[in-house]
Amino acid sequence: LQVEESAVSLWNWTVTKHMGAVISDEQRAKLRFVACRLICLCEGSDPPEGTIRRQILMSMKTGKGWIDIGKAGLADGFLENAMSSIEKLYAKLRKGSEGEADIEAHRADVEKSLFKVLSYQAESAVAQGDFQKAVMCVQRCKDMLMKLPKETCYLSILCYNFGVETYEWKRYEQSSFWLSQSYDIGKMDMKYSIGKEMQAKVLRLLATTYFEWDCSLYLDKALKAISLANKENLHPAGFFLKVKILLKSGASDEDINSALAEFTHLEMSLDFCLNTAKLLLEHGRESVGFDFLKSVPERFESSPDLGKITLLHIEFLLQNKRELLAKQKIEEVIIGHYTGKQLLPEALNQLHIILWDRAAKHYEEKSYSEALHWYNYSVSFYTPGQIDQNLAKLQRNMASCYLHLKQVDKAKEAVKQAERCDPNSIFTKFSVYKIAVLENDTDKAMEAVIEMGKLAEKPSEHEDKLRVDKNTGSNLLSLAAQIALENDQQIVAIKALEYLSEQLRDCRQLFTSLKCLVRLMLSKVMAENSEKRDGDINSILTYLNLAHKKLAESFTEEKFTGDMRILEAHWFRKVAWNLAVQFKDSPEKMRDFFVLSFKLSQFCPSDKAVLIAQKTCLLMAAAVDLEMGRQQETPSEQTELFSQALQHLQTCKEIWKVLKLTGDFAKDPTDTLLLLYEFEARSKLNDPTLHNLMESVWEQPQIEIKTLEIIASLAMESPARYPVLCKKALKSALNLHRKQAVIDAVKFSKCLHSLINISLPTGLTDLDTCVLQEVWDYFEDALSVISSTDAYPEMEILWLMTRAWNTGIFQYTVGKYKEAEQWCGLGMRFLNHLGSLKKTYE
């Protein structure tokens, strides 16, 4: 009992909340579902009449609720329950009846519910596409109408709705059945009929169904249906449909005129009459169509929309290639415009569209004089001095025609009028530009293209939105560049392409534009002297940087494939490389181009050729940075350049590691260059990690003498000062010299010279004994080599003799007589090895 009470409460709450729009249709259906199920669960073996009636009502409404929200499949079970409950109710009522009259009364009571359930089952069947079940349910309902005549209207409309649904699903056979049923049911009881207007509506849809199903096969049925509809209720839609069917059937002009005559007394709108005329003319019935069109003004003499008739007349004259008659009509309209018979603004706008379309057609056919004729018709409707954006467009179009006809003065006048009407339009600026280019007025062309570029960046708020889309600016700039190139105005073309490159969003178009820019600027640079080149070289750098930026952004563009990106990257990196080589006289530019070439190559597959190019670019960039750093006097700028070089070298080392895995690079000097460049950068940056770097160098067995000598030199090159490293490098180099099968006396002498200089600074007297002993050994080494070869440079021998003698003199001045004697004696030993200079010093 509590469950039953809860179910009833839930049902009642659902009804209340839905009426207050608190819950949605779907929520109501779900709540009803729950309540109905609970009620069914509470049913006993012999429920009272009231309970059964409640179950019938709840099952019906639950089923209908599911149908209404488009879930007909869920409705069937509840409708079956309702049907079962109706049978139980009827059986219960008969059992308690006392006579035939009682039974009839109960049957009538039950049949109302049965009719409703059957109609709902029909709805569910149609929704689920079960045509046969729907037909069966509707037939049973139809059979019950004799006893339930008031349901005639409901059942007729239900069948009409089925006809509409199946028509929309293009199930024309089913639709025609339901609509025929709707019409037939509507005639069964005139007292409860749906009315003539609705009957006519049913028949019109039935005629339309036959017409669209297969007009040739069901033409007679379509005509019969529409004729019946028009007898039921004369309506413009019925008239229009009948004419449409007759036209499709290929009826004679006489038959169509007869159909038109049937409706002469019918009240129709002007637009409806025009649509009828249009239908006739579109089907090639010119005679009937134009006659009907001529009769329309009589019916609408007082209408302000009479201009629509003239417009339709003109349109169809043009469509049927009767241009001369159309021109006469237009000239009549122009005369009327200035004699008090103006068209309404909407009709006048439509006429302008017709005139412009005809002019555009002639323009495309290159009949420029004829196009001007039609544009002049349009101009006729504007008053002198009138300012209008459409007039500006009209004047621009006329200017284009004049230019094709080589009538430049008239074109200039037309553009002047366009400027007066719409000076801030990009189209107007483009017209000015075209004339400037044709007249070879470079300054004016540049001014116009700059204005176009600015307008393309920020489209005017007043610009006609129908004419200007997001690509308009780029399209016009592209055309401007093309026109400039065709007229040999390279500088103007470059400016147009520069603005274009800023505007383009399509990657393929953008890279095409940038390539064109690079080529044009290169040819310009090649023709200039070196003083004027800098600005243009900077422009090329800007283009390449933009290419790099856009390549990075192109990953988000689906239409720009990976292969396209690689092709573009290769093109631009090779250009950057060639420019770097070409501008070797300008170190900074060369460095920038090498860096750019490296960056662009990062979008290419890392094959061996690309890796070699990347390595070379970075090595060259680092070399340039180091060279520029040596020449800088400002410490901060030096630091920046050396740091930059170090960054390039770090990246280069990573690439070199990968590259070495691809083949044999035994003779490649890259390792040596990386070492020397890194040593120089770190030493001049006073980098604390320099000693760690050198530890690995000393351990290398294959290091060359030349490399060690360069390290020694760099270690003492300002702003670096690392005497310990310098000395160590020279000692290592000297050891390697000694190990040579045949000592190169000249190279040995230079290395020894440097080592003695760093070990025995000039002017110092208070030297450590260990230092003096070390230096003494170097002199002994020199004597050993001098004794074994005649190739030792005489000036170096002289220098060694002098340094040994002077060291002895310094020792003497500080009272170290023994040491002084030793060093002076050492110097004397070199005297014997002098050649031509021996007598001078003896």
QUIWOTA-V489189 format. One record per pair of residues at least 4 apart in sequence whose ideal C-beta (glycine too) atoms are under 8 Angstrom apart, sorted by the first residue. I is the first residue (numbers start at 1). GAP is how many residues later the second one is. If there is no record, write none. Layout:
{{I	GAP} {I	GAP}}
//
This chain:
{{1	4} {1	41} {2	4} {3	4} {3	35} {3	38} {3	39} {4	4} {4	34} {4	35} {4	38} {5	4} {6	4} {6	32} {7	4} {7	27} {7	28} {7	29} {7	31} {7	32} {7	35} {8	4} {8	27} {8	31} {8	46} {9	4} {10	4} {10	21} {10	24} {10	25} {10	28} {11	4} {11	20} {11	21} {11	24} {11	25} {11	28} {11	47} {12	4} {13	4} {13	18} {14	4} {14	9} {14	14} {14	17} {14	18} {14	21} {15	4} {16	4} {17	5} {17	6} {17	11} {18	4} {18	5} {18	7} {18	10} {23	4} {23	5} {23	8} {24	4} {25	4} {25	40} {25	43} {25	44} {26	4} {26	43} {27	4} {28	4} {28	37} {29	4} {29	33} {29	36} {29	37} {29	39} {29	40} {29	42} {30	4} {31	4} {32	4} {32	26} {32	29} {32	30} {32	33} {33	4} {33	29} {33	32} {33	33} {33	41} {33	45} {34	4} {35	4} {35	23} {36	4} {36	19} {36	22} {36	23} {36	26} {36	42} {37	4} {38	4} {39	4} {39	15} {39	16} {39	19} {40	15} {40	19} {40	41} {43	4} {43	8} {43	12} {47	4} {47	5} {47	8} {47	41} {48	4} {49	4} {49	40} {49	43} {49	44} {50	4} {51	4} {52	4} {52	33} {52	36} {52	37} {52	40} {53	4} {53	36} {54	4} {55	4} {55	26} {55	27} {55	30} {56	4} {56	26} {56	29} {56	30} {56	33} {56	57} {57	4} {58	4} {59	4} {59	19} {59	20} {59	22} {59	23} {59	26} {60	4} {60	18} {60	19} {60	22} {60	53} {60	56} {60	57} {60	60} {61	4} {62	4} {62	13} {62	16} {63	4} {63	12} {63	13} {63	14} {63	15} {63	16} {63	19} {63	54} {63	57} {63	61} {64	4} {64	11} {64	56} {64	59} {65	4} {65	10} {66	5} {66	6} {66	7} {66	8} {66	9} {66	12} {67	4} {67	5} {67	8} {67	53} {67	56} {67	57} {67	60} {70	57} {71	4} {72	4} {72	51} {72	52} {72	55} {72	56} {73	51} {73	55} {74	4} {75	4} {75	45} {75	49} {76	4} {76	45} {76	48} {77	4} {78	4} {79	4} {79	38} {79	41} {79	42} {79	45} {80	4} {81	4} {82	4} {82	31} {82	35} {83	4} {83	31} {83	34} {83	38} {84	4} {85	4} {86	4} {86	24} {86	27} {86	28} {86	31} {87	4} {88	4} {89	4} {89	21} {90	4} {90	16} {90	17} {90	20} {91	4} {92	4} {93	4} {93	13} {93	16} {93	17} {94	9} {94	12} {97	5} {97	6} {97	9} {98	4} {99	4} {100	4} {101	4} {102	4} {103	4} {104	4} {105	4} {106	4} {107	4} {108	4} {108	39} {109	4} {110	4} {111	4} {111	33} {111	36} {111	37} {112	4} {112	36} {113	4} {114	4} {114	30} {115	4} {115	26} {115	29} {115	33} {115	36} {116	4} {117	4} {118	4} {118	19} {118	20} {118	22} {118	23} {118	26} {119	4} {119	18} {119	19} {119	22} {119	35} {119	36} {119	39} {120	4} {121	4} {121	12} {121	16} {122	4} {122	11} {122	12} {122	15} {122	16} {122	19} {122	36} {122	40} {123	4} {123	35} {124	4} {125	5} {125	6} {125	8} {125	9} {125	12} {126	4} {126	5} {126	8} {126	36} {126	39} {126	40} {130	4} {131	4} {131	43} {132	4} {133	4} {134	4} {134	28} {135	4} {135	42} {136	4} {137	4} {138	4} {138	17} {138	20} {138	21} {138	43} {139	4} {140	4} {141	4} {141	10} {141	14} {142	13} {142	39} {142	43} {144	4} {144	7} {145	4} {145	6} {145	7} {145	10} {145	40} {145	43} {145	44} {149	40} {149	42} {149	43} {150	42} {151	4} {151	41} {152	4} {152	33} {152	34} {152	36} {152	37} {152	40} {152	41} {152	42} {153	4} {153	33} {153	39} {153	40} {153	41} {154	4} {155	4} {155	30} {156	4} {156	26} {156	27} {156	29} {156	30} {156	37} {156	38} {156	42} {156	46} {157	4} {157	25} {157	37} {157	41} {158	4} {159	4} {159	19} {159	20} {159	22} {159	23} {159	26} {160	4} {160	18} {160	19} {160	22} {160	38} {160	41} {160	42} {160	45} {161	4} {162	4} {162	12} {162	16} {163	4} {163	12} {163	13} {163	15} {163	16} {163	19} {163	39} {163	42} {163	43} {163	46} {164	4} {164	11} {164	41} {165	4} {166	5} {166	6} {166	8} {166	9} {166	12} {167	4} {167	5} {167	8} {167	12} {167	38} {167	41} {167	42} {171	4} {172	4} {172	37} {172	38} {172	40} {172	41} {173	4} {173	40} {174	4} {175	4} {175	30} {175	34} {176	4} {176	30} {176	33} {176	34} {176	37} {177	4} {178	4} {179	4} {179	23} {179	24} {179	26} {179	27} {179	30} {180	4} {180	26} {181	4} {182	4} {182	20} {183	4} {183	16} {183	19} {183	20} {183	23} {184	4} {186	7} {186	8} {186	12} {186	13} {186	16} {187	6} {187	12} {189	4} {193	6} {194	4} {194	5} {194	8} {195	4} {196	4} {196	36} {196	37} {197	4} {197	35} {197	36} {197	38} {198	4} {199	4} {199	30} {199	33} {199	34} {200	4} {200	29} {200	30} {200	32} {200	33} {200	35} {200	38} {201	4} {201	28} {202	4} {202	27} {203	4} {203	22} {203	23} {203	25} {203	26} {203	29} {204	4} {204	21} {204	22} {204	25} {204	31} {204	33} {204	34} {204	37} {205	4} {206	4} {206	19} {206	23} {207	4} {207	15} {207	16} {207	18} {207	19} {207	22} {207	34} {207	38} {208	4} {208	14} {208	33} {209	4} {210	4} {210	5} {210	8} {210	9} {210	11} {210	12} {210	15} {211	4} {211	7} {211	11} {211	30} {211	33} {211	34} {211	37} {213	4} {213	5} {214	4} {215	4} {215	7} {215	30} {215	33} {215	34} {218	4} {219	4} {219	26} {219	29} {219	30} {220	4} {221	4} {222	4} {222	23} {223	4} {223	19} {223	22} {223	23} {223	26} {224	4} {225	4} {226	4} {226	12} {226	15} {226	16} {226	19} {227	4} {227	15} {228	4} {229	4} {229	6} {229	9} {230	4} {230	5} {230	8} {230	9} {230	12} {230	32} {233	5} {234	4} {234	5} {234	29} {234	32} {235	4} {236	4} {236	27} {236	30} {236	32} {236	33} {236	36} {237	4} {238	4} {239	4} {239	20} {239	23} {239	24} {239	27} {239	29} {239	37} {240	4} {240	32} {240	35} {240	36} {240	39} {241	4} {242	4} {242	17} {243	4} {243	13} {243	16} {243	17} {243	33} {243	36} {243	37} {244	4} {244	35} {245	4} {246	5} {246	9} {246	10} {246	13} {247	4} {247	9} {247	32} {247	33} {247	36} {247	38} {251	4} {251	5} {252	4} {253	4} {253	32} {253	34} {253	35} {254	4} {255	4} {256	4} {256	24} {256	29} {256	32} {257	4} {257	31} {258	4} {259	4} {260	4} {260	16} {260	28} {260	32} {263	5} {268	4} {268	5} {269	4} {270	4} {270	26} {270	30} {270	33} {270	35} {270	38} {270	39} {271	4} {271	37} {272	4} {273	4} {273	19} {273	23} {273	26} {273	27} {274	4} {274	22} {274	34} {274	35} {274	38} {275	4} {276	4} {276	16} {277	4} {277	12} {277	15} {277	16} {277	19} {277	35} {278	4} {278	34} {278	38} {279	4} {280	5} {280	8} {280	9} {280	12} {281	4} {281	5} {281	8} {281	9} {281	12} {281	35} {281	38} {285	4} {286	4} {286	30} {286	34} {287	4} {288	4} {289	4} {289	27} {290	4} {290	23} {290	26} {291	4} {292	4} {293	16} {293	19} {293	20} {295	4} {296	4} {296	13} {297	4} {297	9} {297	12} {300	5} {300	6} {300	9} {301	5} {304	40} {305	39} {305	42} {306	4} {307	4} {307	26} {307	36} {307	37} {307	40} {307	41} {307	44} {308	4} {308	39} {309	4} {310	4} {310	19} {310	22} {310	23} {310	33} {311	4} {311	36} {311	39} {311	40} {311	43} {312	4} {313	4} {313	16} {314	4} {314	12} {314	15} {314	16} {314	37} {314	40} {315	4} {315	39} {316	4} {317	5} {317	6} {317	8} {317	9} {317	12} {318	4} {318	5} {318	8} {318	36} {318	40} {322	4} {323	4} {324	4} {325	4} {326	4} {327	4} {328	4} {329	4} {330	4} {330	21} {330	25} {330	47} {331	4} {332	4} {333	4} {333	10} {333	18} {334	4} {334	43} {334	46} {334	47} {335	4} {336	4} {336	5} {336	6} {337	4} {337	5} {337	6} {337	43} {337	44} {342	6} {343	4} {343	5} {343	8} {344	4} {345	4} {346	4} {347	4} {348	4} {348	33} {349	4} {350	4} {351	4} {351	30} {352	4} {352	26} {352	29} {352	38} {353	4} {354	4} {355	4} {355	19} {355	20} {355	22} {355	23} {356	4} {356	18} {356	19} {356	22} {356	38} {356	41} {357	4} {358	4} {358	16} {359	4} {359	12} {359	13} {359	14} {359	15} {359	16} {359	19} {359	38} {360	4} {360	11} {361	4} {362	5} {362	6} {362	8} {362	9} {362	11} {362	12} {363	4} {363	5} {363	8} {363	34} {363	37} {363	38} {366	38} {367	4} {368	4} {368	33} {368	34} {368	36} {368	37} {369	4} {369	32} {369	36} {370	4} {371	4} {371	26} {371	30} {372	4} {372	26} {372	29} {372	30} {373	4} {374	4} {375	4} {375	19} {375	22} {375	23} {375	26} {376	4} {376	22} {378	4} {378	16} {379	12} {379	15} {379	19} {382	4} {382	6} {382	9} {386	5} {386	35} {387	4} {387	33} {387	34} {388	4} {388	33} {389	4} {389	32} {389	33} {389	36} {389	73} {389	75} {390	4} {390	74} {391	4} {391	26} {391	30} {392	4} {392	25} {392	26} {392	27} {392	29} {392	30} {392	33} {392	35} {392	36} {393	4} {393	25} {393	29} {393	34} {393	71} {393	74} {394	4} {395	4} {395	19} {395	20} {395	22} {395	23} {395	26} {396	4} {396	18} {396	19} {396	22} {396	31} {396	32} {396	35} {397	4} {398	4} {398	16} {399	4} {399	12} {399	13} {399	15} {399	16} {399	19} {399	32} {399	36} {400	4} {400	11} {400	31} {401	4} {402	5} {402	6} {402	8} {402	9} {402	12} {403	4} {403	5} {403	8} {403	31} {403	32} {403	35} {407	4} {408	4} {408	27} {408	30} {408	31} {409	4} {410	4} {411	4} {411	24} {412	4} {412	23} {413	4} {414	4} {415	4} {415	13} {415	16} {415	17} {415	20} {416	4} {417	4} {418	4} {418	7} {418	10} {418	13} {419	4} {419	9} {419	13} {422	5} {422	6} {423	5} {424	4} {424	31} {424	36} {424	38} {424	39} {425	4} {425	30} {425	35} {425	38} {426	4} {426	26} {426	29} {426	30} {426	33} {426	34} {426	37} {426	42} {426	46} {426	47} {426	50} {427	4} {427	40} {427	49} {428	4} {429	4} {429	19} {429	22} {429	23} {429	26} {430	4} {430	18} {430	22} {430	46} {430	49} {430	50} {431	4} {432	4} {432	12} {432	16} {433	4} {433	12} {433	15} {433	16} {433	19} {433	47} {433	50} {434	4} {434	49} {435	4} {436	5} {436	6} {436	8} {436	9} {436	11} {436	12} {437	4} {437	8} {437	46} {437	47} {437	50} {437	52} {437	55} {438	49} {439	5} {440	47} {440	49} {441	4} {442	4} {442	47} {442	49} {442	50} {443	4} {444	4} {445	4} {445	39} {445	44} {445	47} {446	4} {446	45} {446	46} {446	49} {447	4} {448	4} {449	4} {449	28} {449	31} {449	35} {449	43} {449	46} {449	47} {449	50} {450	4} {450	45} {450	49} {451	4} {452	4} {452	21} {452	24} {452	25} {452	28} {452	44} {452	47} {453	4} {453	24} {453	42} {453	43} {453	45} {453	46} {453	49} {454	4} {455	4} {455	5} {455	18} {456	16} {456	17} {456	18} {456	20} {456	21} {456	43} {456	47} {457	16} {457	42} {457	45} {457	46} {459	4} {459	9} {459	13} {459	14} {463	4} {463	5} {464	4} {467	5} {468	4} {470	35} {471	4} {472	4} {473	4} {473	30} {474	4} {474	26} {474	29} {474	30} {474	31} {474	35} {475	4} {476	4} {477	4} {477	19} {477	20} {477	22} {477	23} {477	26} {478	4} {478	18} {478	22} {478	31} {478	35} {479	4} {480	4} {480	12} {480	16} {481	4} {481	12} {481	15} {481	16} {481	19} {481	32} {481	35} {482	4} {483	4} {484	5} {484	6} {484	8} {484	9} {484	12} {485	4} {485	5} {485	8} {489	4} {490	4} {490	30} {490	33} {490	34} {491	4} {491	33} {492	4} {493	4} {493	27} {494	4} {494	23} {494	26} {494	27} {494	30} {495	4} {496	4} {497	4} {497	16} {497	19} {497	20} {497	23} {498	4} {498	19} {498	41} {499	4} {500	4} {500	13} {501	9} {501	12} {501	13} {501	16} {501	42} {501	45} {504	5} {504	6} {504	9} {505	5} {506	4} {506	53} {507	4} {507	43} {507	47} {507	50} {507	52} {507	53} {507	57} {508	4} {508	51} {508	52} {508	56} {509	4} {510	4} {510	40} {511	4} {511	36} {511	39} {511	57} {512	4} {513	4} {514	4} {514	29} {514	32} {514	33} {514	36} {514	58} {515	4} {515	56} {516	4} {517	4} {517	26} {518	4} {518	22} {518	25} {518	26} {518	54} {518	57} {519	4} {520	4} {521	4} {521	15} {521	18} {521	19} {521	22} {522	4} {522	18} {522	57} {523	4} {524	4} {524	12} {525	8} {525	11} {525	12} {525	15} {528	4} {528	5} {528	8} {529	4} {530	55} {532	4} {533	4} {534	4} {535	4} {536	4} {537	4} {537	42} {537	46} {537	49} {537	52} {538	4} {539	4} {540	4} {540	39} {541	4} {541	48} {541	51} {541	52} {541	55} {542	4} {543	4} {544	4} {544	28} {544	31} {544	32} {544	49} {544	52} {544	56} {545	4} {545	51} {546	4} {547	4} {547	21} {547	25} {547	53} {548	4} {548	24} {548	48} {548	51} {548	52} {549	4} {550	4} {551	14} {551	17} {551	18} {551	21} {551	49} {551	52} {552	51} {553	4} {554	6} {554	11} {555	10} {560	4} {560	5} {561	4} {562	4} {563	4} {564	4} {565	4} {565	38} {566	4} {566	37} {566	38} {566	39} {567	4} {568	4} {568	35} {569	4} {569	31} {569	32} {569	33} {569	34} {569	35} {570	4} {570	34} {571	4} {572	4} {572	28} {573	4} {573	23} {573	24} {573	25} {573	27} {573	28} {573	31} {573	40} {574	4} {574	23} {575	4} {576	4} {576	17} {576	18} {576	20} {576	21} {576	24} {577	4} {577	16} {577	17} {577	20} {577	36} {577	40} {578	4} {579	4} {579	10} {579	14} {580	4} {580	9} {580	10} {580	11} {580	13} {580	14} {580	17} {580	37} {580	40} {581	9} {583	6} {583	7} {583	10} {584	6} {586	4} {587	4} {587	37} {587	40} {587	41} {588	4} {588	36} {588	40} {589	4} {590	4} {590	30} {590	34} {591	4} {591	29} {591	30} {591	33} {591	34} {591	37} {592	4} {593	4} {594	4} {594	23} {594	24} {594	26} {594	27} {594	30} {595	4} {595	22} {595	26} {595	53} {596	4} {597	4} {597	16} {597	20} {598	4} {598	15} {598	16} {598	19} {598	20} {598	23} {600	4} {601	9} {601	12} {601	13} {601	16} {602	12} {604	6} {605	5} {606	4} {606	5} {606	52} {607	4} {608	4} {608	51} {608	54} {608	55} {609	4} {610	4} {611	4} {611	44} {611	47} {611	48} {611	51} {612	4} {612	47} {613	4} {614	4} {614	38} {614	41} {615	4} {615	37} {615	40} {615	41} {615	44} {615	55} {616	4} {617	4} {618	4} {618	30} {618	31} {618	33} {618	34} {618	37} {619	4} {619	29} {619	33} {619	51} {619	54} {619	55} {619	58} {620	4} {621	4} {621	24} {621	27} {622	4} {622	23} {622	24} {622	26} {622	27} {622	30} {622	55} {622	59} {623	4} {623	22} {623	50} {623	54} {624	4} {625	4} {625	16} {625	17} {625	19} {625	20} {625	23} {626	4} {626	15} {626	16} {626	19} {626	51} {626	54} {626	55} {627	4} {628	4} {628	13} {629	8} {629	9} {629	12} {629	13} {629	16} {629	55} {630	87} {632	5} {632	6} {632	9} {634	4} {635	4} {635	84} {636	4} {637	4} {638	4} {638	46} {638	81} {639	4} {639	46} {640	4} {641	4} {642	4} {642	38} {642	39} {642	42} {642	43} {643	4} {643	38} {643	42} {644	4} {645	4} {645	32} {645	36} {646	4} {646	32} {646	35} {646	36} {646	39} {647	4} {648	4} {649	4} {649	25} {649	28} {649	29} {649	32} {650	4} {651	4} {652	4} {652	22} {653	4} {653	21} {654	4} {655	4} {656	4} {656	14} {656	15} {656	18} {657	4} {658	4} {659	6} {660	5} {665	5} {669	4} {670	4} {671	4} {672	4} {672	32} {672	35} {673	4} {674	4} {675	4} {675	22} {675	32} {676	4} {676	31} {676	34} {676	35} {676	38} {677	4} {678	4} {678	15} {679	4} {679	11} {679	14} {679	15} {679	32} {679	35} {679	36} {680	4} {680	34} {680	37} {680	40} {681	4} {681	6} {682	5} {682	7} {682	8} {682	11} {683	4} {683	7} {683	31} {683	32} {683	34} {683	37} {683	39} {683	42} {684	33} {684	35} {684	36} {686	33} {686	34} {689	4} {690	4} {690	32} {690	35} {691	4} {691	34} {692	4} {693	4} {694	4} {694	17} {694	31} {694	34} {695	4} {696	4} {697	6} {697	14} {698	30} {698	34} {703	4} {703	5} {703	29} {704	4} {705	4} {705	28} {705	31} {705	32} {705	42} {705	46} {706	4} {707	4} {708	4} {708	21} {708	22} {708	24} {708	25} {708	28} {709	4} {709	20} {709	21} {709	24} {709	41} {709	42} {709	45} {710	4} {711	4} {711	14} {711	15} {711	18} {712	4} {712	13} {712	14} {712	15} {712	17} {712	18} {712	21} {712	42} {712	46} {713	4} {713	13} {713	41} {714	6} {715	5} {715	6} {715	7} {715	8} {715	10} {715	11} {715	14} {716	4} {716	5} {716	6} {716	7} {716	10} {716	42} {722	4} {723	4} {723	35} {724	4} {725	4} {726	4} {726	32} {727	4} {727	28} {727	31} {727	32} {728	4} {729	4} {730	4} {730	21} {730	24} {730	25} {730	28} {731	4} {731	24} {732	4} {733	4} {733	18} {734	4} {734	14} {734	17} {734	18} {734	21} {734	44} {734	47} {735	4} {736	4} {737	6} {737	7} {737	10} {737	11} {737	14} {738	5} {738	43} {740	4} {743	5} {743	42} {743	45} {743	46} {744	4} {745	4} {745	40} {745	41} {745	44} {745	46} {745	47} {745	48} {746	4} {746	45} {746	46} {746	47} {747	4} {748	4} {748	37} {748	44} {749	4} {749	33} {749	36} {749	43} {749	44} {749	47} {750	4} {750	46} {751	4} {752	4} {752	26} {752	29} {752	30} {752	44} {753	4} {753	43} {753	46} {754	4} {755	4} {755	23} {756	4} {756	19} {756	22} {756	23} {756	44} {756	47} {757	4} {757	5} {759	12} {759	15} {759	16} {759	19} {760	4} {760	7} {760	11} {760	15} {760	43} {760	47} {764	46} {765	45} {765	46} {765	48} {765	49} {766	48} {767	4} {767	5} {768	4} {769	4} {770	4} {771	4} {772	4} {772	35} {772	47} {773	4} {774	4} {775	4} {775	32} {776	4} {776	50} {777	4} {778	4} {779	4} {779	21} {779	25} {779	47} {780	4} {781	4} {782	4} {782	10} {782	18} {782	48} {783	4} {783	46} {783	47} {783	50} {784	4} {785	4} {785	7} {786	6} {786	11} {786	44} {786	47} {787	46} {792	4} {792	5} {792	41} {793	4} {794	4} {794	40} {794	41} {794	42} {794	43} {795	4} {796	4} {797	4} {797	33} {797	36} {797	37} {798	4} {798	32} {798	36} {798	39} {798	43} {799	4} {800	4} {800	30} {801	4} {801	26} {801	27} {801	29} {801	30} {801	33} {801	40} {802	4} {802	25} {803	4} {803	24} {804	4} {804	19} {804	20} {804	22} {804	23} {804	26} {805	4} {805	18} {805	19} {805	22} {805	23} {806	4} {807	4} {807	16} {808	4} {808	11} {808	12} {808	13} {808	14} {808	15} {808	16} {808	17} {808	18} {808	19} {809	4} {809	11} {809	15} {810	4} {811	5} {811	6} {811	8} {811	9} {811	12} {812	4} {812	5} {812	8} {812	12} {816	4} {817	4} {818	4} {819	4} {820	4} {821	4} {822	4} {823	4} {824	4} {825	4} {826	4} {827	4} {828	4} {830	4} {831	7} {831	10} {831	11} {832	6} {834	4} {834	7} {837	4} {838	4}}
//
